[in-house]
Amino acid sequence: MNSGASEACWTGRFREIWGEGYDPVDFDPLDPADATARFGQDDHVRRFGGRDVQQTLGMIFRLPERYELTDSFDEPTLISNSIPRVVWQGWCPSSVLVLDKADLLLRGA
């Protein structure tokens, strides 16, 4: 990443990605092929809620306490990129992360 650049990351909402039949509270083991198709691997999957963001991703990246996506993007940009309004404010598992190099808390020794 170039100095001064930022990157936006979004995992999307489960139902939009995997279809209406997906149950977000189903924690039964996944078939390895299904897990690989969904997550790119079959050995490690984590799910978390909005209250857990600072204790999970916040341990790796410097994240603001108050999440407001419109601080980084204007409304037409969010709409044209199909970012649902429900993820514009307040942390949730589908929040769009806007990160730059300085936000990475883990550094090599």
N, CA, C and O of each residue as an XYZ file, in Angstrom:
436
protein
N       0.852     -1.165      0.000
C       0.000      0.000      0.000
C       0.901      1.232      0.000
O       1.862      1.307      0.767
N       0.589      2.185     -0.854
C       1.366      3.416     -0.925
C       1.135      4.272      0.308
O       0.068      4.217      0.920
N       2.130      5.060      0.668
C       2.004      5.976      1.788
C       0.833      6.928      1.532
O       0.699      7.470      0.435
N       0.000      7.126      2.533
C      -1.155      8.005      2.404
C      -2.376      7.360      1.783
O      -3.438      7.979      1.729
N      -2.247      6.129      1.314
C      -3.381      5.426      0.703
C      -4.203      4.720      1.767
O      -3.695      4.426      2.849
N      -5.449      4.451      1.476
C      -6.334      3.690      2.350
C      -6.933      2.549      1.556
O      -6.971      2.582      0.326
N      -7.403      1.537      2.274
C      -8.064      0.403      1.646
C      -9.385      0.173      2.350
O      -9.459      0.254      3.576
N     -10.422     -0.112      1.593
C     -11.726     -0.432      2.156
C     -11.956     -1.927      2.016
O     -11.750     -2.494      0.943
N     -12.381     -2.567      3.101
C     -12.618     -4.014      3.126
C     -14.035     -4.258      3.623
O     -14.486     -3.621      4.574
N     -14.731     -5.183      2.976
C     -16.096     -5.516      3.386
C     -16.345     -6.979      3.139
O     -16.090     -7.481      2.044
N     -16.845     -7.674      4.153
C     -17.160     -9.086      3.987
C     -18.560     -9.296      3.451
O     -18.888    -10.396      3.006
N     -19.387     -8.278      3.481
C     -20.757     -8.411      2.994
C     -21.643     -9.085      4.024
O     -21.180     -9.529      5.075
N     -22.899     -9.150      3.709
C     -23.836     -9.813      4.617
C     -24.000    -11.247      4.174
O     -24.087    -11.531      2.979
N     -24.043    -12.150      5.134
C     -24.097    -13.574      4.833
C     -25.210    -13.923      3.856
O     -24.968    -14.645      2.888
N     -26.408    -13.435      4.081
C     -27.548    -13.818      3.247
C     -27.341    -13.347      1.809
O     -27.732    -14.040      0.870
N     -26.722    -12.161      1.626
C     -26.480    -11.669      0.274
C     -25.446    -12.527     -0.434
O     -25.534    -12.734     -1.645
N     -24.472    -13.024      0.304
C     -23.393    -13.799     -0.293
C     -23.838    -15.234     -0.581
O     -23.558    -15.767     -1.655
N     -24.536    -15.864      0.384
C     -24.809    -17.294      0.273
C     -26.263    -17.624      0.008
O     -26.612    -18.802     -0.059
N     -27.122    -16.632     -0.145
C     -28.505    -16.892     -0.515
C     -29.458    -16.948      0.658
O     -29.043    -16.994      1.816
N     -30.712    -16.944      0.349
C     -31.767    -16.887      1.366
C     -31.793    -18.100      2.283
O     -32.286    -17.995      3.406
N     -31.285    -19.240      1.854
C     -31.310    -20.436      2.689
C     -30.280    -20.436      3.798
O     -30.304    -21.320      4.655
N     -29.370    -19.465      3.805
C     -28.315    -19.435      4.820
C     -28.883    -19.002      6.163
O     -29.601    -18.006      6.241
N     -28.570    -19.737      7.212
C     -29.011    -19.414      8.565
C     -27.800    -18.923      9.363
O     -26.920    -19.724      9.675
N     -27.727    -17.611      9.707
C     -26.548    -17.079     10.383
C     -26.337    -17.608     11.793
O     -25.269    -17.391     12.366
N     -27.314    -18.293     12.371
C     -27.123    -18.844     13.713
C     -26.869    -20.351     13.672
O     -26.825    -20.999     14.717
N     -26.705    -20.901     12.496
C     -26.400    -22.321     12.355
C     -24.893    -22.519     12.525
O     -24.115    -22.175     11.635
N     -24.490    -23.069     13.657
C     -23.073    -23.271     13.936
C     -22.661    -24.730     13.794
O     -21.631    -25.147     14.323
N     -23.480    -25.510     13.069
C     -23.099    -26.893     12.810
C     -21.845    -26.912     11.941
O     -21.611    -25.986     11.165
N     -21.038    -27.967     12.071
C     -19.833    -28.055     11.232
C     -20.188    -28.029      9.750
O     -21.209    -28.573      9.329
N     -19.326    -27.386      8.970
C     -19.521    -27.324      7.529
C     -18.757    -28.451      6.850
O     -17.700    -28.874      7.318
N     -19.298    -28.921      5.760
C     -18.578    -29.840      4.910
C     -17.303    -29.123      4.442
O     -17.378    -27.950      4.076
N     -16.134    -29.787      4.441
C     -14.889    -29.113      4.049
C     -14.964    -28.408      2.690
O     -14.407    -27.321      2.536
N     -15.634    -28.997      1.714
C     -15.755    -28.358      0.399
C     -16.594    -27.086      0.491
O     -16.282    -26.087     -0.156
N     -17.668    -27.122      1.301
C     -18.520    -25.956      1.478
C     -17.758    -24.853      2.215
O     -17.843    -23.683      1.840
N     -17.021    -25.218      3.249
C     -16.235    -24.231      3.992
C     -15.187    -23.577      3.100
O     -14.982    -22.365      3.174
N     -14.532    -24.354      2.268
C     -13.525    -23.811      1.354
C     -14.168    -22.865      0.343
O     -13.614    -21.811      0.033
N     -15.331    -23.243     -0.167
C     -16.034    -22.386     -1.125
C     -16.441    -21.065     -0.482
O     -16.370    -20.018     -1.126
N     -16.866    -21.100      0.779
C     -17.344    -19.887      1.455
C     -16.221    -19.036      2.027
O     -16.270    -17.809      1.943
N     -15.202    -19.678      2.610
C     -14.200    -18.940      3.377
C     -12.787    -19.051      2.828
O     -11.878    -18.393      3.335
N     -12.582    -19.869      1.803
C     -11.245    -20.026      1.248
C     -10.387    -20.991      2.032
O      -9.216    -21.176      1.702
N     -10.932    -21.609      3.054
C     -10.219    -22.606      3.841
C     -11.260    -23.422      4.590
O     -12.410    -23.003      4.723
N     -10.852    -24.594      5.082
C     -11.838    -25.434      5.771
C     -11.474    -25.705      7.224
O     -12.178    -26.451      7.906
N     -10.379    -25.108      7.711
C      -9.906    -25.468      9.044
C     -10.119    -24.395     10.112
O      -9.861    -24.647     11.289
N     -10.583    -23.205      9.727
C     -10.658    -22.144     10.727
C     -11.652    -21.082     10.277
O     -11.433    -20.418      9.264
N     -12.738    -20.915     11.017
C     -13.748    -19.919     10.704
C     -14.148    -19.246     12.004
O     -14.397    -19.924     13.001
N     -14.214    -17.911     12.008
C     -14.681    -17.166     13.185
C     -15.860    -16.295     12.791
O     -15.897    -15.737     11.694
N     -16.813    -16.186     13.687
C     -17.936    -15.280     13.508
C     -17.984    -14.394     14.743
O     -17.697    -14.852     15.849
N     -18.344    -13.137     14.562
C     -18.398    -12.224     15.698
C     -19.494    -11.201     15.473
O     -19.976    -11.021     14.355
N     -19.885    -10.527     16.558
C     -20.923     -9.510     16.490
C     -20.346     -8.119     16.628
O     -19.148     -7.951     16.854
N     -21.213     -7.115     16.490
C     -20.783     -5.721     16.564
C     -20.107     -5.356     17.868
O     -19.179     -4.547     17.873
N     -20.551     -5.935     18.978
C     -19.931     -5.626     20.281
C     -18.544     -6.233     20.402
O     -17.776     -5.843     21.282
N     -18.209     -7.183     19.532
C     -16.928     -7.876     19.615
C     -15.850     -7.287     18.718
O     -14.708     -7.745     18.762
N     -16.174     -6.295     17.915
C     -15.231     -5.793     16.916
C     -13.933     -5.301     17.550
O     -12.850     -5.634     17.068
N     -14.021     -4.518     18.616
C     -12.803     -3.986     19.236
C     -11.959     -5.093     19.875
O     -10.734     -4.981     19.923
N     -12.597     -6.161     20.367
C     -11.864     -7.262     20.998
C     -11.367     -8.292     19.988
O     -10.605     -9.187     20.353
N     -11.777     -8.186     18.740
C     -11.318     -9.130     17.712
C     -10.479     -8.366     16.696
O      -9.254     -8.337     16.812
N     -11.104     -7.756     15.717
C     -10.356     -7.002     14.705
C      -9.602     -5.818     15.312
O      -8.566     -5.405     14.792
N     -10.124     -5.274     16.415
C      -9.467     -4.154     17.086
C      -8.138     -4.531     17.730
O      -7.361     -3.651     18.101
N      -7.873     -5.807     17.864
C      -6.572     -6.259     18.371
C      -5.525     -6.260     17.256
O      -4.324     -6.273     17.528
N      -5.979     -6.247     16.008
C      -5.083     -6.300     14.850
C      -4.965     -4.930     14.181
O      -3.887     -4.527     13.746
N      -6.103     -4.221     14.109
C      -6.141     -2.921     13.448
C      -6.619     -1.847     14.416
O      -7.472     -2.113     15.263
N      -6.086     -0.655     14.300
C      -6.572      0.492     15.062
C      -7.912      0.886     14.449
O      -7.977      1.295     13.289
N      -8.965      0.762     15.225
C     -10.316      1.055     14.746
C     -10.914      2.173     15.595
O     -10.671      2.231     16.801
N     -11.681      3.048     14.988
C     -12.324      4.105     15.776
C     -13.405      3.518     16.685
O     -14.056      2.538     16.322
N     -13.595      4.106     17.849
C     -14.675      3.655     18.739
C     -16.037      3.907     18.094
O     -16.935      3.069     18.171
N     -16.181      5.065     17.463
C     -17.434      5.434     16.800
C     -17.284      5.141     15.314
O     -16.374      5.653     14.662
N     -18.169      4.326     14.788
C     -18.119      3.928     13.383
C     -19.139      4.713     12.586
O     -20.339      4.639     12.851
N     -18.663      5.458     11.616
C     -19.520      6.257     10.743
C     -18.920      6.214      9.341
O     -17.985      6.961      9.051
N     -19.436      5.359      8.473
C     -18.864      5.161      7.148
C     -18.933      6.415      6.290
O     -18.098      6.618      5.408
N     -19.940      7.266      6.550
C     -20.062      8.492      5.764
C     -18.977      9.512      6.118
O     -18.894     10.557      5.473
N     -18.152      9.236      7.117
C     -16.972     10.073      7.363
C     -15.916      9.827      6.282
O     -15.082     10.694      6.023
N     -15.949      8.648      5.651
C     -14.953      8.274      4.639
C     -15.487      8.324      3.212
O     -14.716      8.543      2.277
N     -16.803      8.124      3.026
C     -17.397      8.068      1.692
C     -18.688      8.863      1.672
O     -19.411      8.905      2.667
N     -18.980      9.496      0.541
C     -20.252     10.204      0.437
C     -21.366      9.212      0.100
O     -21.110      8.092     -0.341
N     -22.596      9.647      0.317
C     -23.756      8.768      0.128
C     -23.861      8.201     -1.289
O     -24.115      7.004     -1.429
N     -23.678      8.996     -2.345
C     -23.767      8.416     -3.691
C     -22.740      7.307     -3.946
O     -23.033      6.334     -4.640
N     -21.543      7.456     -3.386
C     -20.518      6.412     -3.552
C     -20.947      5.125     -2.869
O     -20.789      4.043     -3.435
N     -21.488      5.226     -1.662
C     -21.940      4.035     -0.937
C     -23.087      3.355     -1.680
O     -23.113      2.130     -1.804
N     -24.023      4.144     -2.170
C     -25.167      3.586     -2.888
C     -24.708      2.930     -4.189
O     -25.149      1.826     -4.509
N     -23.829      3.592     -4.942
C     -23.397      3.033     -6.230
C     -22.567      1.767     -6.062
O     -22.430      0.992     -7.008
N     -22.008      1.546     -4.867
C     -21.237      0.330     -4.600
C     -22.037     -0.700     -3.811
O     -21.475     -1.656     -3.276
N     -23.363     -0.497     -3.742
C     -24.296     -1.453     -3.114
C     -23.981     -1.721     -1.648
O     -24.178     -2.836     -1.165
N     -23.493     -0.708     -0.938
C     -23.266     -0.856      0.502
C     -24.586     -0.528      1.201
O     -25.049      0.609      1.120
N     -25.198     -1.487      1.878
C     -26.506     -1.254      2.506
C     -26.440     -0.184      3.593
O     -25.461     -0.104      4.335
N     -27.469      0.624      3.681
C     -27.515      1.697      4.689
C     -27.343      1.166      6.104
O     -26.810      1.865      6.966
N     -27.781     -0.043      6.350
C     -27.715     -0.605      7.695
C     -26.270     -0.725      8.199
O     -26.060     -0.808      9.409
N     -25.277     -0.735      7.313
C     -23.881     -0.845      7.764
C     -23.146      0.491      7.724
O     -21.927      0.519      7.891
N     -23.854      1.596      7.506
C     -23.211      2.905      7.439
C     -22.861      3.444      8.822
O     -21.928      4.236      8.948
N     -23.573      3.043      9.842
C     -23.346      3.568     11.194
C     -23.348      2.432     12.198
O     -24.161      1.513     12.103
N     -22.445      2.492     13.150
C     -22.396      1.493     14.211
C     -21.719      0.214     13.755
O     -22.006     -0.303     12.675
N     -20.820     -0.290     14.583
C     -20.092     -1.513     14.240
C     -21.024     -2.708     14.134
O     -21.943     -2.867     14.937
N     -20.777     -3.544     13.137
C     -21.469     -4.806     12.972
C     -20.536     -5.732     12.199
O     -19.532     -5.261     11.664
N     -20.820     -7.006     12.119
C     -19.942     -7.914     11.375
C     -19.797     -7.560      9.897
O     -18.844     -8.002      9.255
N     -20.716     -6.779      9.348
C     -20.643     -6.397      7.939
C     -20.102     -4.986      7.733
O     -20.204     -4.448      6.631
N     -19.530     -4.379      8.767
C     -18.987     -3.029      8.632
C     -17.880     -2.992      7.583
O     -17.095     -3.933      7.458
N     -17.829     -1.903      6.839
C     -16.768     -1.684      5.866
C     -15.587     -1.089      6.627
O     -15.711     -0.034      7.249
N     -14.446     -1.766      6.577
C     -13.257     -1.272      7.250
C     -12.483     -0.374      6.303
O     -12.191     -0.768      5.174
N     -12.148      0.821      6.748
C     -11.321      1.741      5.979
C     -10.003      1.843      6.732
O      -9.936      2.411      7.822
N      -8.957      1.282      6.132
C      -7.677      1.126      6.829
C      -6.538      1.734      6.030
O      -6.583      1.796      4.801
N      -5.510      2.184      6.754
C      -4.262      2.550      6.089
C      -3.122      1.853      6.837
O      -3.353      1.188      7.846
N      -1.907      2.007      6.344
C      -0.751      1.279      6.917
C      -0.602      1.508      8.416
O      -0.281      0.581      9.160
N      -0.830      2.723      8.854
C      -0.646      3.047     10.264
C      -1.665      2.355     11.163
O      -1.466      2.291     12.376
N      -2.750      1.837     10.597
C      -3.772      1.167     11.394
C      -3.386     -0.258     11.779
O      -3.990     -0.825     12.691
N      -2.415     -0.842     11.124
C      -1.972     -2.195     11.458
C      -1.203     -2.173     12.774
O      -0.165     -1.520     12.877
N      -1.707     -2.883     13.776
C      -1.082     -2.897     15.101
C      -0.023     -3.978     15.230
O       0.872     -3.864     16.068
N      -0.106     -5.019     14.420
C       0.867     -6.111     14.487
C       2.038     -5.771     13.584
O       1.869     -5.568     12.381
N       3.203     -5.712     14.158
C       4.400     -5.375     13.387
C       5.449     -6.448     13.621
O       5.529     -7.016     14.711
N       6.244     -6.725     12.614
C       7.345     -7.676     12.759
C       8.393     -7.147     13.725
O       8.607     -5.938     13.820
N       9.040     -8.048     14.436
C      10.036     -7.640     15.429
C      11.311     -7.188     14.765
O      12.262     -6.808     15.448
